[in-house]
Structure formats: structure tokens, C-alpha cells
Amino acid sequence: MPLYDFHCPDCDKDVEVLARFCDIPACPTCGGTHMTRLVSRIAPEGKSKEKLKRARAQAGREGHFSNY
């Protein structure tokens, strides 16, 4: 299940919740059931791979193993 951003109008907070696409969860802060799903930004294409490549190169230069 992916993470989705929701807004709770009852307590006026934005939360990130692990939920199915069709589910509308209760607010973890106040328990309200009137949550609305927020539109998330899409990551620009190509930037993630570039950052990962730089992180791997830096880990190699520093001589340690990492989860990259």
C-alpha cells in the first residue's frame, strides 16, 4: 500500500497515511472521518537516478558499504 497525504478539516492538519487508493482513513490526530486526499507532486524524471549515482560514488570514495 502506498503513502497518501490527507487533510483533516476537523483539526486542520495534514497527515501522511499508509492506505489503499479507495480507502479514506480516520484522522490519526483527532479521529475525524472527513479526511480529504491531497494531490501530491510528481518527482522530476531523472533526478532520482542522478542522486543515487552520486551517493554511491561518495560511499565508494569514503571506503564504506552503504544501502545505496
PDB file of N, CA, C, O and CB in Angstrom:
ATOM      1  N   MET A   1       0.844  -1.184   0.000  1.00  0.00           N
ATOM      2  CA  MET A   1       0.000   0.000   0.000  1.00  0.00           C
ATOM      3  C   MET A   1       0.885   1.241   0.000  1.00  0.00           C
ATOM      4  O   MET A   1       1.883   1.289   0.719  1.00  0.00           O
ATOM      5  CB  MET A   1      -0.958   0.002   1.221  1.00  0.00           C
ATOM      6  N   PRO A   2       0.535   2.228  -0.785  1.00  0.00           N
ATOM      7  CA  PRO A   2       1.330   3.459  -0.848  1.00  0.00           C
ATOM      8  C   PRO A   2       0.944   4.458   0.239  1.00  0.00           C
ATOM      9  O   PRO A   2      -0.085   4.322   0.899  1.00  0.00           O
ATOM     10  CB  PRO A   2       1.174   4.109  -2.212  1.00  0.00           C
ATOM     11  N   LEU A   3       1.785   5.448   0.401  1.00  0.00           N
ATOM     12  CA  LEU A   3       1.509   6.554   1.322  1.00  0.00           C
ATOM     13  C   LEU A   3       0.748   7.642   0.590  1.00  0.00           C
ATOM     14  O   LEU A   3       1.082   7.988  -0.543  1.00  0.00           O
ATOM     15  CB  LEU A   3       2.821   7.120   1.926  1.00  0.00           C
ATOM     16  N   TYR A   4      -0.270   8.179   1.233  1.00  0.00           N
ATOM     17  CA  TYR A   4      -1.046   9.279   0.671  1.00  0.00           C
ATOM     18  C   TYR A   4      -1.116  10.408   1.693  1.00  0.00           C
ATOM     19  O   TYR A   4      -1.103  10.169   2.900  1.00  0.00           O
ATOM     20  CB  TYR A   4      -2.473   8.808   0.266  1.00  0.00           C
ATOM     21  N   ASP A   5      -1.190  11.637   1.197  1.00  0.00           N
ATOM     22  CA  ASP A   5      -1.367  12.801   2.054  1.00  0.00           C
ATOM     23  C   ASP A   5      -2.862  13.095   2.153  1.00  0.00           C
ATOM     24  O   ASP A   5      -3.581  13.086   1.153  1.00  0.00           O
ATOM     25  CB  ASP A   5      -0.579  14.040   1.504  1.00  0.00           C
ATOM     26  N   PHE A   6      -3.313  13.354   3.378  1.00  0.00           N
ATOM     27  CA  PHE A   6      -4.707  13.691   3.625  1.00  0.00           C
ATOM     28  C   PHE A   6      -4.777  14.965   4.456  1.00  0.00           C
ATOM     29  O   PHE A   6      -3.852  15.285   5.202  1.00  0.00           O
ATOM     30  CB  PHE A   6      -5.440  12.528   4.336  1.00  0.00           C
ATOM     31  N   HIS A   7      -5.881  15.684   4.318  1.00  0.00           N
ATOM     32  CA  HIS A   7      -6.146  16.872   5.136  1.00  0.00           C
ATOM     33  C   HIS A   7      -7.393  16.605   5.967  1.00  0.00           C
ATOM     34  O   HIS A   7      -8.408  16.135   5.453  1.00  0.00           O
ATOM     35  CB  HIS A   7      -6.324  18.158   4.247  1.00  0.00           C
ATOM     36  N   CYS A   8      -7.306  16.908   7.248  1.00  0.00           N
ATOM     37  CA  CYS A   8      -8.448  16.744   8.146  1.00  0.00           C
ATOM     38  C   CYS A   8      -9.046  18.120   8.427  1.00  0.00           C
ATOM     39  O   CYS A   8      -8.384  18.949   9.052  1.00  0.00           O
ATOM     40  CB  CYS A   8      -8.027  16.031   9.476  1.00  0.00           C
ATOM     41  N   PRO A   9     -10.274  18.389   7.987  1.00  0.00           N
ATOM     42  CA  PRO A   9     -10.889  19.688   8.249  1.00  0.00           C
ATOM     43  C   PRO A   9     -11.300  19.862   9.713  1.00  0.00           C
ATOM     44  O   PRO A   9     -11.479  20.990  10.174  1.00  0.00           O
ATOM     45  CB  PRO A   9     -12.099  19.870   7.357  1.00  0.00           C
ATOM     46  N   ASP A  10     -11.451  18.754  10.447  1.00  0.00           N
ATOM     47  CA  ASP A  10     -11.844  18.843  11.855  1.00  0.00           C
ATOM     48  C   ASP A  10     -10.736  19.446  12.722  1.00  0.00           C
ATOM     49  O   ASP A  10     -11.001  20.312  13.555  1.00  0.00           O
ATOM     50  CB  ASP A  10     -12.217  17.460  12.381  1.00  0.00           C
ATOM     51  N   CYS A  11      -9.494  18.988  12.526  1.00  0.00           N
ATOM     52  CA  CYS A  11      -8.381  19.523  13.329  1.00  0.00           C
ATOM     53  C   CYS A  11      -7.436  20.384  12.487  1.00  0.00           C
ATOM     54  O   CYS A  11      -6.444  20.894  13.008  1.00  0.00           O
ATOM     55  CB  CYS A  11      -7.594  18.374  13.976  1.00  0.00           C
ATOM     56  N   ASP A  12      -7.732  20.554  11.182  1.00  0.00           N
ATOM     57  CA  ASP A  12      -6.962  21.396  10.258  1.00  0.00           C
ATOM     58  C   ASP A  12      -5.493  20.980  10.180  1.00  0.00           C
ATOM     59  O   ASP A  12      -4.598  21.825  10.220  1.00  0.00           O
ATOM     60  CB  ASP A  12      -7.058  22.856  10.684  1.00  0.00           C
ATOM     61  N   LYS A  13      -5.251  19.659  10.067  1.00  0.00           N
ATOM     62  CA  LYS A  13      -3.889  19.144   9.948  1.00  0.00           C
ATOM     63  C   LYS A  13      -3.758  18.311   8.688  1.00  0.00           C
ATOM     64  O   LYS A  13      -4.716  17.691   8.226  1.00  0.00           O
ATOM     65  CB  LYS A  13      -3.507  18.312  11.183  1.00  0.00           C
ATOM     66  N   ASP A  14      -2.545  18.310   8.139  1.00  0.00           N
ATOM     67  CA  ASP A  14      -2.208  17.450   7.010  1.00  0.00           C
ATOM     68  C   ASP A  14      -1.400  16.280   7.550  1.00  0.00           C
ATOM     69  O   ASP A  14      -0.461  16.475   8.321  1.00  0.00           O
ATOM     70  CB  ASP A  14      -1.413  18.231   5.901  1.00  0.00           C
ATOM     71  N   VAL A  15      -1.764  15.063   7.146  1.00  0.00           N
ATOM     72  CA  VAL A  15      -1.072  13.862   7.610  1.00  0.00           C
ATOM     73  C   VAL A  15      -0.771  12.961   6.429  1.00  0.00           C
ATOM     74  O   VAL A  15      -1.443  13.012   5.399  1.00  0.00           O
ATOM     75  CB  VAL A  15      -1.913  13.110   8.665  1.00  0.00           C
ATOM     76  N   GLU A  16       0.261  12.127   6.596  1.00  0.00           N
ATOM     77  CA  GLU A  16       0.623  11.149   5.591  1.00  0.00           C
ATOM     78  C   GLU A  16       0.226   9.779   6.139  1.00  0.00           C
ATOM     79  O   GLU A  16       0.652   9.396   7.229  1.00  0.00           O
ATOM     80  CB  GLU A  16       2.158  11.217   5.240  1.00  0.00           C
ATOM     81  N   VAL A  17      -0.592   9.040   5.379  1.00  0.00           N
ATOM     82  CA  VAL A  17      -1.158   7.792   5.871  1.00  0.00           C
ATOM     83  C   VAL A  17      -0.928   6.674   4.856  1.00  0.00           C
ATOM     84  O   VAL A  17      -1.039   6.887   3.648  1.00  0.00           O
ATOM     85  CB  VAL A  17      -2.661   7.957   6.163  1.00  0.00           C
ATOM     86  N   LEU A  18      -0.611   5.499   5.351  1.00  0.00           N
ATOM     87  CA  LEU A  18      -0.487   4.307   4.522  1.00  0.00           C
ATOM     88  C   LEU A  18      -1.889   3.761   4.312  1.00  0.00           C
ATOM     89  O   LEU A  18      -2.520   3.291   5.260  1.00  0.00           O
ATOM     90  CB  LEU A  18       0.459   3.233   5.178  1.00  0.00           C
ATOM     91  N   ALA A  19      -2.390   3.817   3.068  1.00  0.00           N
ATOM     92  CA  ALA A  19      -3.769   3.414   2.798  1.00  0.00           C
ATOM     93  C   ALA A  19      -3.917   2.954   1.359  1.00  0.00           C
ATOM     94  O   ALA A  19      -3.108   3.291   0.495  1.00  0.00           O
ATOM     95  CB  ALA A  19      -4.739   4.566   3.087  1.00  0.00           C
ATOM     96  N   ARG A  20      -4.962   2.182   1.120  1.00  0.00           N
ATOM     97  CA  ARG A  20      -5.309   1.827  -0.250  1.00  0.00           C
ATOM     98  C   ARG A  20      -5.880   3.047  -0.936  1.00  0.00           C
ATOM     99  O   ARG A  20      -6.309   3.996  -0.280  1.00  0.00           O
ATOM    100  CB  ARG A  20      -6.314   0.648  -0.292  1.00  0.00           C
ATOM    101  N   PHE A  21      -5.886   3.020  -2.278  1.00  0.00           N
ATOM    102  CA  PHE A  21      -6.375   4.171  -3.029  1.00  0.00           C
ATOM    103  C   PHE A  21      -7.847   4.446  -2.752  1.00  0.00           C
ATOM    104  O   PHE A  21      -8.255   5.605  -2.676  1.00  0.00           O
ATOM    105  CB  PHE A  21      -6.163   3.952  -4.513  1.00  0.00           C
ATOM    106  N   CYS A  22      -8.638   3.410  -2.603  1.00  0.00           N
ATOM    107  CA  CYS A  22     -10.079   3.588  -2.420  1.00  0.00           C
ATOM    108  C   CYS A  22     -10.474   3.847  -0.964  1.00  0.00           C
ATOM    109  O   CYS A  22     -11.627   4.192  -0.706  1.00  0.00           O
ATOM    110  CB  CYS A  22     -10.808   2.368  -2.926  1.00  0.00           C
ATOM    111  N   ASP A  23      -9.556   3.692  -0.007  1.00  0.00           N
ATOM    112  CA  ASP A  23      -9.879   3.890   1.407  1.00  0.00           C
ATOM    113  C   ASP A  23      -9.714   5.343   1.827  1.00  0.00           C
ATOM    114  O   ASP A  23      -8.800   6.029   1.369  1.00  0.00           O
ATOM    115  CB  ASP A  23      -9.004   3.002   2.275  1.00  0.00           C
ATOM    116  N   ILE A  24     -10.592   5.805   2.693  1.00  0.00           N
ATOM    117  CA  ILE A  24     -10.455   7.109   3.342  1.00  0.00           C
ATOM    118  C   ILE A  24     -10.309   6.820   4.845  1.00  0.00           C
ATOM    119  O   ILE A  24     -11.296   6.499   5.507  1.00  0.00           O
ATOM    120  CB  ILE A  24     -11.706   8.071   3.032  1.00  0.00           C
ATOM    121  N   PRO A  25      -9.098   6.930   5.383  1.00  0.00           N
ATOM    122  CA  PRO A  25      -8.873   6.562   6.778  1.00  0.00           C
ATOM    123  C   PRO A  25      -9.375   7.630   7.749  1.00  0.00           C
ATOM    124  O   PRO A  25      -9.683   8.755   7.357  1.00  0.00           O
ATOM    125  CB  PRO A  25      -7.398   6.312   7.014  1.00  0.00           C
ATOM    126  N   ALA A  26      -9.449   7.254   9.008  1.00  0.00           N
ATOM    127  CA  ALA A  26      -9.761   8.214  10.066  1.00  0.00           C
ATOM    128  C   ALA A  26      -8.493   8.992  10.389  1.00  0.00           C
ATOM    129  O   ALA A  26      -7.385   8.482  10.224  1.00  0.00           O
ATOM    130  CB  ALA A  26     -10.324   7.498  11.344  1.00  0.00           C
ATOM    131  N   CYS A  27      -8.657  10.219  10.846  1.00  0.00           N
ATOM    132  CA  CYS A  27      -7.517  11.075  11.194  1.00  0.00           C
ATOM    133  C   CYS A  27      -6.778  10.489  12.394  1.00  0.00           C
ATOM    134  O   CYS A  27      -7.404  10.217  13.418  1.00  0.00           O
ATOM    135  CB  CYS A  27      -7.987  12.526  11.502  1.00  0.00           C
ATOM    136  N   PRO A  28      -5.455  10.285  12.294  1.00  0.00           N
ATOM    137  CA  PRO A  28      -4.707   9.748  13.430  1.00  0.00           C
ATOM    138  C   PRO A  28      -4.568  10.749  14.582  1.00  0.00           C
ATOM    139  O   PRO A  28      -4.249  10.355  15.704  1.00  0.00           O
ATOM    140  CB  PRO A  28      -3.334   9.313  12.972  1.00  0.00           C
ATOM    141  N   THR A  29      -4.803  12.031  14.317  1.00  0.00           N
ATOM    142  CA  THR A  29      -4.675  13.052  15.354  1.00  0.00           C
ATOM    143  C   THR A  29      -5.936  13.192  16.185  1.00  0.00           C
ATOM    144  O   THR A  29      -5.888  13.146  17.414  1.00  0.00           O
ATOM    145  CB  THR A  29      -4.331  14.380  14.733  1.00  0.00           C
ATOM    146  N   CYS A  30      -7.081  13.365  15.503  1.00  0.00           N
ATOM    147  CA  CYS A  30      -8.328  13.628  16.233  1.00  0.00           C
ATOM    148  C   CYS A  30      -9.385  12.545  16.061  1.00  0.00           C
ATOM    149  O   CYS A  30     -10.400  12.566  16.757  1.00  0.00           O
ATOM    150  CB  CYS A  30      -8.899  14.937  15.792  1.00  0.00           C
ATOM    151  N   GLY A  31      -9.170  11.594  15.143  1.00  0.00           N
ATOM    152  CA  GLY A  31     -10.137  10.536  14.915  1.00  0.00           C
ATOM    153  C   GLY A  31     -11.261  10.922  13.972  1.00  0.00           C
ATOM    154  O   GLY A  31     -12.205  10.152  13.795  1.00  0.00           O
ATOM    155  N   GLY A  32     -11.180  12.114  13.353  1.00  0.00           N
ATOM    156  CA  GLY A  32     -12.211  12.577  12.431  1.00  0.00           C
ATOM    157  C   GLY A  32     -12.301  11.696  11.192  1.00  0.00           C
ATOM    158  O   GLY A  32     -11.310  11.103  10.767  1.00  0.00           O
ATOM    159  N   THR A  33     -13.490  11.615  10.619  1.00  0.00           N
ATOM    160  CA  THR A  33     -13.710  10.743   9.464  1.00  0.00           C
ATOM    161  C   THR A  33     -13.974  11.520   8.183  1.00  0.00           C
ATOM    162  O   THR A  33     -14.442  10.937   7.206  1.00  0.00           O
ATOM    163  CB  THR A  33     -14.867   9.813   9.734  1.00  0.00           C
ATOM    164  N   HIS A  34     -13.691  12.803   8.157  1.00  0.00           N
ATOM    165  CA  HIS A  34     -13.956  13.644   6.984  1.00  0.00           C
ATOM    166  C   HIS A  34     -12.669  14.020   6.260  1.00  0.00           C
ATOM    167  O   HIS A  34     -12.519  15.152   5.802  1.00  0.00           O
ATOM    168  CB  HIS A  34     -14.705  14.910   7.398  1.00  0.00           C
ATOM    169  N   MET A  35     -11.741  13.071   6.158  1.00  0.00           N
ATOM    170  CA  MET A  35     -10.441  13.338   5.537  1.00  0.00           C
ATOM    171  C   MET A  35     -10.601  13.518   4.025  1.00  0.00           C
ATOM    172  O   MET A  35     -11.426  12.854   3.397  1.00  0.00           O
ATOM    173  CB  MET A  35      -9.445  12.188   5.840  1.00  0.00           C
ATOM    174  N   THR A  36      -9.809  14.418   3.451  1.00  0.00           N
ATOM    175  CA  THR A  36      -9.785  14.604   2.006  1.00  0.00           C
ATOM    176  C   THR A  36      -8.360  14.346   1.514  1.00  0.00           C
ATOM    177  O   THR A  36      -7.390  14.794   2.125  1.00  0.00           O
ATOM    178  CB  THR A  36     -10.270  16.042   1.610  1.00  0.00           C
ATOM    179  N   ARG A  37      -8.248  13.620   0.407  1.00  0.00           N
ATOM    180  CA  ARG A  37      -6.936  13.281  -0.153  1.00  0.00           C
ATOM    181  C   ARG A  37      -6.354  14.510  -0.843  1.00  0.00           C
ATOM    182  O   ARG A  37      -7.050  15.208  -1.580  1.00  0.00           O
ATOM    183  CB  ARG A  37      -7.043  12.085  -1.152  1.00  0.00           C
ATOM    184  N   LEU A  38      -5.078  14.765  -0.598  1.00  0.00           N
ATOM    185  CA  LEU A  38      -4.381  15.885  -1.225  1.00  0.00           C
ATOM    186  C   LEU A  38      -3.654  15.408  -2.477  1.00  0.00           C
ATOM    187  O   LEU A  38      -3.268  14.244  -2.577  1.00  0.00           O
ATOM    188  CB  LEU A  38      -3.386  16.537  -0.237  1.00  0.00           C
ATOM    189  N   VAL A  39      -3.474  16.305  -3.413  1.00  0.00           N
ATOM    190  CA  VAL A  39      -2.731  15.992  -4.631  1.00  0.00           C
ATOM    191  C   VAL A  39      -1.245  16.149  -4.328  1.00  0.00           C
ATOM    192  O   VAL A  39      -0.809  17.187  -3.829  1.00  0.00           O
ATOM    193  CB  VAL A  39      -3.168  16.915  -5.825  1.00  0.00           C
ATOM    194  N   SER A  40      -0.472  15.106  -4.634  1.00  0.00           N
ATOM    195  CA  SER A  40       0.969  15.134  -4.385  1.00  0.00           C
ATOM    196  C   SER A  40       1.715  15.521  -5.645  1.00  0.00           C
ATOM    197  O   SER A  40       1.240  15.305  -6.760  1.00  0.00           O
ATOM    198  CB  SER A  40       1.462  13.774  -3.874  1.00  0.00           C
ATOM    199  N   ARG A  41       2.881  16.092  -5.453  1.00  0.00           N
ATOM    200  CA  ARG A  41       3.734  16.430  -6.595  1.00  0.00           C
ATOM    201  C   ARG A  41       4.422  15.176  -7.113  1.00  0.00           C
ATOM    202  O   ARG A  41       4.700  14.250  -6.352  1.00  0.00           O
ATOM    203  CB  ARG A  41       4.782  17.499  -6.205  1.00  0.00           C
ATOM    204  N   ILE A  42       4.689  15.154  -8.390  1.00  0.00           N
ATOM    205  CA  ILE A  42       5.406  14.049  -9.008  1.00  0.00           C
ATOM    206  C   ILE A  42       6.883  14.409  -9.054  1.00  0.00           C
ATOM    207  O   ILE A  42       7.244  15.540  -9.380  1.00  0.00           O
ATOM    208  CB  ILE A  42       4.856  13.740 -10.435  1.00  0.00           C
ATOM    209  N   ALA A  43       7.733  13.444  -8.727  1.00  0.00           N
ATOM    210  CA  ALA A  43       9.177  13.681  -8.759  1.00  0.00           C
ATOM    211  C   ALA A  43       9.628  13.883 -10.199  1.00  0.00           C
ATOM    212  O   ALA A  43       9.187  13.155 -11.088  1.00  0.00           O
ATOM    213  CB  ALA A  43       9.949  12.503  -8.105  1.00  0.00           C
ATOM    214  N   PRO A  44      10.501  14.863 -10.445  1.00  0.00           N
ATOM    215  CA  PRO A  44      11.001  15.067 -11.808  1.00  0.00           C
ATOM    216  C   PRO A  44      11.768  13.846 -12.294  1.00  0.00           C
ATOM    217  O   PRO A  44      12.535  13.246 -11.541  1.00  0.00           O
ATOM    218  CB  PRO A  44      11.898  16.311 -11.872  1.00  0.00           C
ATOM    219  N   GLU A  45      11.564  13.491 -13.524  1.00  0.00           N
ATOM    220  CA  GLU A  45      12.203  12.304 -14.077  1.00  0.00           C
ATOM    221  C   GLU A  45      13.707  12.500 -14.185  1.00  0.00           C
ATOM    222  O   GLU A  45      14.174  13.565 -14.587  1.00  0.00           O
ATOM    223  CB  GLU A  45      11.614  11.970 -15.445  1.00  0.00           C
ATOM    224  N   GLY A  46      14.453  11.483 -13.829  1.00  0.00           N
ATOM    225  CA  GLY A  46      15.896  11.507 -13.990  1.00  0.00           C
ATOM    226  C   GLY A  46      16.667  12.019 -12.787  1.00  0.00           C
ATOM    227  O   GLY A  46      17.843  11.684 -12.640  1.00  0.00           O
ATOM    228  N   LYS A  47      16.067  12.802 -11.935  1.00  0.00           N
ATOM    229  CA  LYS A  47      16.806  13.349 -10.807  1.00  0.00           C
ATOM    230  C   LYS A  47      17.105  12.289  -9.753  1.00  0.00           C
ATOM    231  O   LYS A  47      18.160  12.345  -9.120  1.00  0.00           O
ATOM    232  CB  LYS A  47      16.031  14.492 -10.184  1.00  0.00           C
ATOM    233  N   SER A  48      16.219  11.334  -9.548  1.00  0.00           N
ATOM    234  CA  SER A  48      16.427  10.294  -8.535  1.00  0.00           C
ATOM    235  C   SER A  48      17.630   9.438  -8.883  1.00  0.00           C
ATOM    236  O   SER A  48      18.462   9.158  -8.021  1.00  0.00           O
ATOM    237  CB  SER A  48      15.178   9.414  -8.397  1.00  0.00           C
ATOM    238  N   LYS A  49      17.731   9.022 -10.134  1.00  0.00           N
ATOM    239  CA  LYS A  49      18.856   8.179 -10.560  1.00  0.00           C
ATOM    240  C   LYS A  49      20.170   8.923 -10.419  1.00  0.00           C
ATOM    241  O   LYS A  49      21.184   8.334 -10.044  1.00  0.00           O
ATOM    242  CB  LYS A  49      18.668   7.717 -12.011  1.00  0.00           C
ATOM    243  N   GLU A  50      20.156  10.200 -10.714  1.00  0.00           N
ATOM    244  CA  GLU A  50      21.369  11.012 -10.613  1.00  0.00           C
ATOM    245  C   GLU A  50      21.826  11.130  -9.152  1.00  0.00           C
ATOM    246  O   GLU A  50      23.017  11.017  -8.863  1.00  0.00           O
ATOM    247  CB  GLU A  50      21.127  12.417 -11.212  1.00  0.00           C
ATOM    248  N   LYS A  51      20.889  11.353  -8.244  1.00  0.00           N
ATOM    249  CA  LYS A  51      21.234  11.446  -6.822  1.00  0.00           C
ATOM    250  C   LYS A  51      21.772  10.120  -6.309  1.00  0.00           C
ATOM    251  O   LYS A  51      22.736  10.103  -5.544  1.00  0.00           O
ATOM    252  CB  LYS A  51      20.013  11.874  -5.996  1.00  0.00           C
ATOM    253  N   LEU A  52      21.170   9.016  -6.712  1.00  0.00           N
ATOM    254  CA  LEU A  52      21.614   7.700  -6.294  1.00  0.00           C
ATOM    255  C   LEU A  52      23.024   7.420  -6.795  1.00  0.00           C
ATOM    256  O   LEU A  52      23.843   6.858  -6.069  1.00  0.00           O
ATOM    257  CB  LEU A  52      20.650   6.631  -6.795  1.00  0.00           C
ATOM    258  N   LYS A  53      23.305   7.805  -8.018  1.00  0.00           N
ATOM    259  CA  LYS A  53      24.639   7.601  -8.590  1.00  0.00           C
ATOM    260  C   LYS A  53      25.686   8.396  -7.812  1.00  0.00           C
ATOM    261  O   LYS A  53      26.769   7.888  -7.521  1.00  0.00           O
ATOM    262  CB  LYS A  53      24.658   8.009 -10.078  1.00  0.00           C
ATOM    263  N   ARG A  54      25.353   9.659  -7.473  1.00  0.00           N
ATOM    264  CA  ARG A  54      26.290  10.475  -6.691  1.00  0.00           C
ATOM    265  C   ARG A  54      26.506   9.904  -5.298  1.00  0.00           C
ATOM    266  O   ARG A  54      27.628   9.931  -4.791  1.00  0.00           O
ATOM    267  CB  ARG A  54      25.783  11.909  -6.585  1.00  0.00           C
ATOM    268  N   ALA A  55      25.447   9.384  -4.665  1.00  0.00           N
ATOM    269  CA  ALA A  55      25.567   8.816  -3.325  1.00  0.00           C
ATOM    270  C   ALA A  55      26.441   7.560  -3.338  1.00  0.00           C
ATOM    271  O   ALA A  55      27.248   7.351  -2.432  1.00  0.00           O
ATOM    272  CB  ALA A  55      24.179   8.490  -2.758  1.00  0.00           C
ATOM    273  N   ARG A  56      26.276   6.727  -4.368  1.00  0.00           N
ATOM    274  CA  ARG A  56      27.109   5.528  -4.486  1.00  0.00           C
ATOM    275  C   ARG A  56      28.571   5.897  -4.699  1.00  0.00           C
ATOM    276  O   ARG A  56      29.460   5.278  -4.115  1.00  0.00           O
ATOM    277  CB  ARG A  56      26.618   4.644  -5.638  1.00  0.00           C
ATOM    278  N   ALA A  57      28.823   6.899  -5.529  1.00  0.00           N
ATOM    279  CA  ALA A  57      30.202   7.331  -5.779  1.00  0.00           C
ATOM    280  C   ALA A  57      30.837   7.874  -4.508  1.00  0.00           C
ATOM    281  O   ALA A  57      32.003   7.595  -4.230  1.00  0.00           O
ATOM    282  CB  ALA A  57      30.243   8.397  -6.885  1.00  0.00           C
ATOM    283  N   GLN A  58      30.082   8.645  -3.734  1.00  0.00           N
ATOM    284  CA  GLN A  58      30.619   9.195  -2.480  1.00  0.00           C
ATOM    285  C   GLN A  58      30.904   8.074  -1.483  1.00  0.00           C
ATOM    286  O   GLN A  58      31.932   8.105  -0.806  1.00  0.00           O
ATOM    287  CB  GLN A  58      29.631  10.217  -1.865  1.00  0.00           C
ATOM    288  N   ALA A  59      30.027   7.100  -1.380  1.00  0.00           N
ATOM    289  CA  ALA A  59      30.248   5.971  -0.476  1.00  0.00           C
ATOM    290  C   ALA A  59      31.502   5.203  -0.884  1.00  0.00           C
ATOM    291  O   ALA A  59      32.267   4.762  -0.026  1.00  0.00           O
ATOM    292  CB  ALA A  59      29.023   5.030  -0.467  1.00  0.00           C
ATOM    293  N   GLY A  60      31.716   5.043  -2.184  1.00  0.00           N
ATOM    294  CA  GLY A  60      32.915   4.364  -2.662  1.00  0.00           C
ATOM    295  C   GLY A  60      34.181   5.140  -2.345  1.00  0.00           C
ATOM    296  O   GLY A  60      35.198   4.552  -1.977  1.00  0.00           O
ATOM    297  N   ARG A  61      34.125   6.466  -2.485  1.00  0.00           N
ATOM    298  CA  ARG A  61      35.289   7.301  -2.168  1.00  0.00           C
ATOM    299  C   ARG A  61      35.615   7.255  -0.686  1.00  0.00           C
ATOM    300  O   ARG A  61      36.783   7.294  -0.300  1.00  0.00           O
ATOM    301  CB  ARG A  61      35.045   8.746  -2.599  1.00  0.00           C
ATOM    302  N   GLU A  62      34.575   7.173   0.152  1.00  0.00           N
ATOM    303  CA  GLU A  62      34.797   7.152   1.597  1.00  0.00           C
ATOM    304  C   GLU A  62      35.175   5.770   2.101  1.00  0.00           C
ATOM    305  O   GLU A  62      35.562   5.617   3.259  1.00  0.00           O
ATOM    306  CB  GLU A  62      33.561   7.634   2.319  1.00  0.00           C
ATOM    307  N   GLY A  63      35.067   4.757   1.235  1.00  0.00           N
ATOM    308  CA  GLY A  63      35.512   3.426   1.584  1.00  0.00           C
ATOM    309  C   GLY A  63      34.586   2.652   2.498  1.00  0.00           C
ATOM    310  O   GLY A  63      35.043   1.800   3.260  1.00  0.00           O
ATOM    311  N   HIS A  64      33.319   2.925   2.440  1.00  0.00           N
ATOM    312  CA  HIS A  64      32.394   2.135   3.267  1.00  0.00           C
ATOM    313  C   HIS A  64      31.247   1.605   2.417  1.00  0.00           C
ATOM    314  O   HIS A  64      30.932   2.134   1.350  1.00  0.00           O
ATOM    315  CB  HIS A  64      31.843   2.985   4.439  1.00  0.00           C
ATOM    316  N   PHE A  65      30.646   0.559   2.920  1.00  0.00           N
ATOM    317  CA  PHE A  65      29.495  -0.013   2.245  1.00  0.00           C
ATOM    318  C   PHE A  65      28.245   0.710   2.729  1.00  0.00           C
ATOM    319  O   PHE A  65      28.163   1.109   3.890  1.00  0.00           O
ATOM    320  CB  PHE A  65      29.394  -1.545   2.503  1.00  0.00           C
ATOM    321  N   SER A  66      27.296   0.874   1.857  1.00  0.00           N
ATOM    322  CA  SER A  66      26.062   1.543   2.237  1.00  0.00           C
ATOM    323  C   SER A  66      24.876   0.835   1.602  1.00  0.00           C
ATOM    324  O   SER A  66      25.053  -0.115   0.840  1.00  0.00           O
ATOM    325  CB  SER A  66      26.094   3.025   1.825  1.00  0.00           C
ATOM    326  N   ASN A  67      23.709   1.276   1.900  1.00  0.00           N
ATOM    327  CA  ASN A  67      22.493   0.692   1.343  1.00  0.00           C
ATOM    328  C   ASN A  67      22.149   1.278  -0.010  1.00  0.00           C
ATOM    329  O   ASN A  67      21.076   0.995  -0.543  1.00  0.00           O
ATOM    330  CB  ASN A  67      21.339   0.891   2.290  1.00  0.00           C
ATOM    331  N   TYR A  68      23.020   2.080  -0.575  1.00  0.00           N
ATOM    332  CA  TYR A  68      22.755   2.652  -1.885  1.00  0.00           C
ATOM    333  C   TYR A  68      22.989   1.604  -2.931  1.00  0.00           C
ATOM    334  O   TYR A  68      22.823   1.872  -4.121  1.00  0.00           O
ATOM    335  CB  TYR A  68      23.628   3.883  -2.147  1.00  0.00           C
TER     336      TYR A  68
END
